[in-house]
Amino acid sequence: KGIENLIKNQKLSEYESRIEKDKSDYDAYFDYAKLLIDDGDTAQVRDVYERAIAALPPVQEKKFWKRYIYLWINYAIFEELECDDLSRACDVYLSCLDIIPHSLFSFSKIWIYCAKAHIRANKLSECRKIFGKGIGILSKSNLIPELKKVIEAYLSIELSLGEVERCRQIHLKYLELIPQHSEEWTNFAQLEANLGETDRARAIFEIGISQDELDMPEAVWKAYIDFEIGEGELDNVRTLYKRLLERTSHVKVWISFAQFEGLNDLKLAREVFQKGYDSLRDNGLKEERVLLLDAWRVFEKSKGTSATVAEVERKMPRRVKRKRMVAENEYEEYFDYHFPDDRDEAAGSLKILEMATKWKAQLGKDDSDSDDSDSDDE
């Protein structure tokens, strides 16, 4: 026992010495508090944590505050678990929120931990006020990543409580503050779909895909299409694919559309594959054409015949290695694709050029004969 006390006292002296040299040595505070917690000295633990949180980081930059913030979190956990004082833990979180310079940066976890601590203290109204305050401050400071996390945590709590109307209001606020967030449009529509509100869900998707600056518009379109497939509205699905192809000619859209049609009508699926192939060819997208042909060939192998597979394979290109200039006297190798139908078109173009050359030569010959005839008359 005496040896243990000696080692403990040496550790305590070491931590005190480190803190004396550097008030911002947060690791020393962590170790100091842990040692005292193991001894069950509540008063001394609180004293160490109070000294630790008083040692504010010297610079107001988030990277210097990250370690410091965990002192507050550990302090609150200590009060809740070791001291069984949930009210005091809530006060610790609130005090932490007061000292963070939210105009420069913030920590979403503190807002969330604080709100959840109030729920555990049976203070639901206070929890909602904290979330509301957090959303207001974070949106005003334009701290978007933290704002997203706080709103999503708030939504999760209200949904678990079955507060559907509150969830709707939070979703609306979310989209008002961050309308470009594609995932939120999908989540809001999915909420309504889960509630059986098909028309509401469809209306939300329609507003979502009409936004000009979505961060991932393809995700909203895909979710909308999947929703209509789930509802069994196949005509609506076709309409959505056609509307999407008016905006983009991406190869994945063509492939997805064709695979959808292939579930019910092989002829329609082949027509979509062919239209996609023609569109990509007209736009000079060779690699995309290869991807579409690969998907088409897999489709035919799965649902077609040997004849339809062979027909697709006749369209497959030959890959050739080429060189191109990237700088003066500097070249790089790359792979190009030669498609059979491109060669047919090229041959047709050469034939037209050859005919034009012959016509021009013949025209020159006729002019020469005319000049000779005029000379003889003289």
C-alpha positions in Angstrom: 0.0 0.0 0.0 2.8 2.3 0.9 4.5 1.8 -2.5 1.2 2.4 -4.3 0.8 5.7 -2.4 4.4 6.7 -3.2 3.8 6.0 -6.9 0.5 7.9 -6.8 2.1 11.0 -5.1 4.9 11.0 -7.7 2.4 10.9 -10.5 0.4 13.8 -8.9 3.6 15.8 -8.5 4.5 15.1 -12.1 1.1 16.3 -13.4 1.2 19.4 -11.3 4.7 20.2 -12.6 3.6 19.7 -16.2 0.5 22.0 -15.7 2.7 24.6 -14.0 5.0 24.7 -17.0 2.2 24.7 -19.6 -1.4 25.6 -18.6 -2.5 24.1 -22.0 -1.0 20.7 -21.4 -4.5 19.1 -21.7 -3.1 15.5 -21.7 -1.8 16.2 -18.2 -5.3 17.2 -17.1 -6.8 14.0 -18.6 -4.3 11.8 -16.8 -4.5 13.8 -13.6 -8.4 13.5 -13.5 -8.3 9.8 -14.3 -5.9 9.1 -11.4 -8.1 11.0 -9.0 -11.3 9.3 -10.3 -9.8 5.9 -9.6 -9.3 7.1 -6.0 -12.9 8.3 -5.8 -11.9 11.8 -4.8 -14.8 13.7 -6.3 -13.9 17.2 -5.0 -10.4 17.0 -6.3 -11.5 15.7 -9.7 -13.9 18.7 -10.0 -11.1 21.0 -9.1 -8.8 19.5 -11.8 -11.5 19.8 -14.4 -12.3 23.4 -13.4 -8.6 24.3 -13.7 -8.5 22.5 -17.1 -11.5 24.3 -18.7 -10.2 27.6 -17.4 -7.1 27.1 -19.6 -8.6 28.3 -22.9 -6.6 27.6 -26.1 -4.4 30.6 -27.0 -5.7 30.8 -30.6 -9.3 30.8 -31.8 -8.9 28.2 -34.4 -10.8 24.9 -34.4 -7.8 22.6 -34.6 -6.5 24.1 -31.3 -9.8 23.6 -29.6 -10.5 20.0 -30.4 -8.5 18.5 -27.6 -9.7 21.1 -25.2 -13.4 20.4 -25.9 -12.9 16.8 -24.8 -12.1 18.1 -21.3 -15.6 19.5 -21.2 -17.1 16.2 -22.5 -15.1 14.2 -19.9 -16.2 16.6 -17.2 -19.9 16.2 -18.1 -19.5 12.4 -18.3 -17.9 12.4 -14.9 -20.7 14.3 -13.4 -23.4 12.1 -15.0 -21.8 8.6 -14.4 -19.5 9.0 -11.5 -21.5 11.5 -9.4 -24.9 10.6 -10.7 -25.7 14.3 -11.1 -27.4 14.7 -14.4 -28.4 18.3 -13.7 -24.8 19.3 -13.2 -23.8 17.5 -16.4 -26.3 19.6 -18.3 -24.9 22.7 -16.8 -21.4 21.7 -17.9 -22.5 21.3 -21.5 -24.3 24.6 -21.4 -21.3 26.4 -20.0 -19.2 24.8 -22.8 -21.6 26.1 -25.4 -21.2 29.6 -23.9 -17.5 29.8 -24.3 -17.2 28.4 -27.9 -16.8 31.3 -30.4 -19.6 30.1 -32.7 -19.1 33.0 -35.1 -15.8 31.4 -36.1 -16.4 27.7 -35.6 -18.5 25.3 -33.5 -18.7 21.7 -32.4 -21.9 19.8 -33.4 -21.2 17.1 -30.9 -21.5 19.6 -28.0 -24.9 20.8 -29.2 -26.1 17.2 -29.6 -24.6 15.9 -26.3 -26.2 18.8 -24.5 -29.6 18.2 -26.0 -29.5 14.5 -25.3 -28.4 15.1 -21.7 -31.5 17.2 -21.2 -33.7 14.3 -22.6 -32.1 11.9 -20.1 -33.0 14.6 -17.4 -36.6 14.5 -18.6 -36.4 18.0 -19.9 -37.7 17.6 -23.5 -38.7 21.2 -23.9 -35.2 22.3 -23.0 -33.8 19.8 -25.4 -35.8 21.3 -28.2 -34.8 24.8 -27.3 -31.1 23.8 -27.4 -31.6 22.3 -30.9 -33.5 25.4 -32.0 -30.8 27.7 -30.7 -28.1 25.6 -32.3 -29.8 25.7 -35.7 -30.2 29.4 -35.5 -26.6 30.2 -34.4 -25.0 27.7 -36.9 -27.1 28.9 -39.8 -26.3 32.5 -39.0 -22.6 31.7 -38.9 -22.9 29.6 -42.1 -21.3 26.6 -40.4 -22.9 24.1 -42.8 -21.3 20.8 -41.8 -22.1 21.3 -38.1 -25.6 22.6 -39.0 -26.4 19.4 -41.0 -25.3 17.2 -38.1 -27.4 19.1 -35.5 -30.5 19.1 -37.7 -30.2 15.4 -38.5 -29.7 14.6 -34.8 -32.8 16.6 -34.0 -34.8 14.8 -36.7 -33.7 11.5 -35.4 -35.0 12.3 -31.9 -38.3 13.7 -33.0 -38.9 10.7 -35.3 -38.1 8.3 -32.5 -40.7 10.1 -30.4 -43.3 9.8 -33.3 -43.6 13.5 -33.7 -44.4 13.5 -37.4 -45.5 17.1 -37.7 -42.4 18.3 -35.9 -40.3 16.2 -38.3 -42.0 17.9 -41.2 -41.3 21.3 -39.8 -37.6 20.5 -39.3 -37.3 19.1 -42.8 -38.8 22.3 -44.2 -36.4 24.3 -42.2 -33.5 22.2 -43.3 -34.4 22.7 -46.9 -34.9 26.4 -46.4 -31.4 26.7 -45.0 -29.6 24.2 -47.3 -31.7 23.7 -50.4 -28.8 22.3 -52.4 -28.5 19.2 -50.1 -29.8 16.4 -52.3 -29.9 13.8 -49.5 -32.3 15.9 -47.5 -34.8 16.1 -50.4 -34.7 12.3 -50.6 -35.0 11.9 -46.8 -38.0 14.2 -46.6 -39.8 12.5 -49.5 -39.0 9.1 -48.0 -40.5 10.1 -44.7 -43.8 11.0 -46.5 -43.7 7.7 -48.5 -43.2 5.7 -45.3 -46.3 7.4 -43.9 -48.3 6.4 -47.0 -48.4 10.0 -48.2 -47.7 9.2 -51.8 -48.8 12.6 -53.3 -46.8 14.5 -50.7 -43.7 12.4 -51.5 -44.1 12.9 -55.2 -44.6 16.7 -54.8 -41.4 16.9 -52.7 -39.4 14.9 -55.4 -40.8 17.3 -58.1 -39.6 20.3 -56.2 -36.3 18.7 -55.5 -35.4 17.8 -59.1 -36.4 21.4 -60.1 -33.7 22.9 -57.9 -30.9 24.5 -60.0 -27.9 23.8 -57.6 -28.2 20.4 -56.1 -24.9 18.9 -54.9 -25.9 15.5 -56.2 -28.9 15.8 -58.6 -28.5 12.3 -59.9 -29.2 11.0 -56.3 -32.6 12.8 -56.2 -33.6 11.5 -59.7 -32.6 8.0 -58.8 -34.6 8.1 -55.6 -37.6 9.5 -57.4 -37.4 6.7 -60.0 -37.0 4.1 -57.4 -40.0 5.5 -55.5 -42.2 5.3 -58.7 -41.0 1.7 -59.3 -41.9 0.9 -55.7 -45.4 2.4 -56.3 -45.8 0.3 -59.5 -46.2 3.4 -61.6 -44.3 2.2 -64.7 -45.5 5.0 -67.0 -44.3 7.6 -64.5 -40.9 5.8 -64.5 -40.6 6.0 -68.2 -41.6 9.7 -68.2 -39.0 10.4 -65.5 -36.3 8.7 -67.6 -37.2 10.7 -70.6 -37.2 13.9 -68.7 -33.8 13.1 -67.2 -32.4 12.3 -70.7 -33.5 15.8 -71.8 -31.1 17.1 -69.2 -28.3 14.7 -69.6 -27.1 12.0 -72.0 -25.1 10.2 -69.4 -24.4 6.5 -70.3 -25.6 5.3 -66.9 -29.0 6.8 -67.5 -29.3 5.0 -70.8 -28.2 1.7 -69.3 -30.6 2.0 -66.3 -33.5 3.0 -68.6 -32.8 0.0 -70.9 -32.5 -2.4 -68.0 -35.8 -1.1 -66.6 -37.6 -1.7 -69.9 -36.0 -5.2 -70.1 -37.9 -6.3 -67.0 -41.1 -6.3 -69.0 -40.4 -5.7 -72.7 -37.2 -6.9 -74.5 -38.1 -4.9 -77.7 -38.4 -1.6 -75.8 -35.1 -2.4 -74.0 -33.3 -2.9 -77.3 -34.8 0.3 -78.6 -33.5 2.2 -75.6 -30.0 0.7 -76.0 -30.0 1.6 -79.7 -31.1 5.2 -79.0 -28.5 5.5 -76.3 -25.8 4.2 -78.6 -26.8 6.6 -81.4 -26.9 9.5 -79.0 -23.4 8.8 -77.6 -22.0 8.3 -81.1 -23.4 11.6 -82.2 -21.8 13.3 -79.2 -18.4 11.6 -79.9 -18.3 9.7 -76.6 -16.3 6.6 -77.4 -15.6 5.3 -74.0 -19.3 5.7 -73.0 -20.3 3.8 -76.1 -18.1 0.9 -75.0 -19.7 0.9 -71.6 -23.2 0.8 -73.1 -22.2 -2.0 -75.5 -20.8 -4.0 -72.6 -24.0 -3.6 -70.7 -26.1 -4.4 -73.8 -24.1 -7.5 -74.5 -24.6 -8.7 -70.9 -28.3 -8.0 -71.2 -28.5 -10.0 -74.5 -26.5 -12.9 -73.0 -29.0 -13.0 -70.1 -32.3 -12.5 -72.0 -31.6 -12.7 -75.7 -30.5 -15.2 -78.2 -27.2 -16.1 -79.8 -28.3 -14.0 -82.8 -28.9 -10.9 -80.8 -25.7 -11.4 -78.9 -23.8 -11.6 -82.2 -25.5 -8.5 -83.4 -24.3 -6.5 -80.5 -20.8 -8.0 -80.7 -20.6 -6.8 -84.3 -20.9 -3.3 -82.9 -18.0 -3.8 -80.5 -14.9 -1.6 -81.3 -11.3 -2.5 -81.8 -8.9 -0.9 -79.3 -5.8 0.7 -80.8 -2.8 2.4 -79.2 -2.0 5.9 -80.3 0.3 8.8 -79.5 -0.6 12.4 -79.0 1.4 15.5 -78.4 1.1 17.0 -74.9 4.0 19.5 -75.2 6.7 20.4 -77.6 8.6 17.2 -78.5 6.7 15.3 -75.8 4.1 12.7 -76.5 2.0 10.3 -74.5 0.3 7.0 -75.4 -3.4 6.5 -75.2 -6.0 4.0 -76.3 -8.5 4.8 -78.9 -11.5 2.9 -80.2 -12.4 2.1 -83.8 -16.1 1.2 -84.2 -17.2 -0.7 -87.3 -20.1 1.8 -88.0 -17.6 4.7 -87.7 -15.5 3.1 -90.4 -18.6 2.7 -92.6 -19.3 6.4 -92.2 -15.7 7.3 -92.8 -15.7 5.2 -96.0 -18.9 7.0 -97.1 -17.2 10.4 -96.4 -14.2 9.4 -98.4 -16.3 8.3 -101.3 -18.1 11.6 -101.3 -14.8 13.4 -101.2 -13.5 11.3 -104.1 -16.6 12.1 -106.2 -16.2 15.8 -105.5 -12.6 15.7 -106.6 -13.5 13.9 -109.8 -16.2 16.5 -110.4 -13.8 19.3 -109.9 -11.3 17.7 -112.2 -14.0 17.2 -114.9 -15.1 20.8 -114.5 -11.5 22.0 -115.1 -11.2 19.8 -118.2 -14.4 21.2 -119.6 -13.1 24.7 -119.2 -9.9 23.8 -120.9 -11.7 22.3 -123.9 -13.8 25.4 -124.1 -10.7 27.6 -124.2 -9.2 25.5 -127.0 -12.4 25.8 -129.1 -12.3 29.6 -128.8 -8.7 29.6 -129.9 -9.5 27.6 -133.0 -12.3 29.9 -134.0 -9.9 32.8 -134.0 
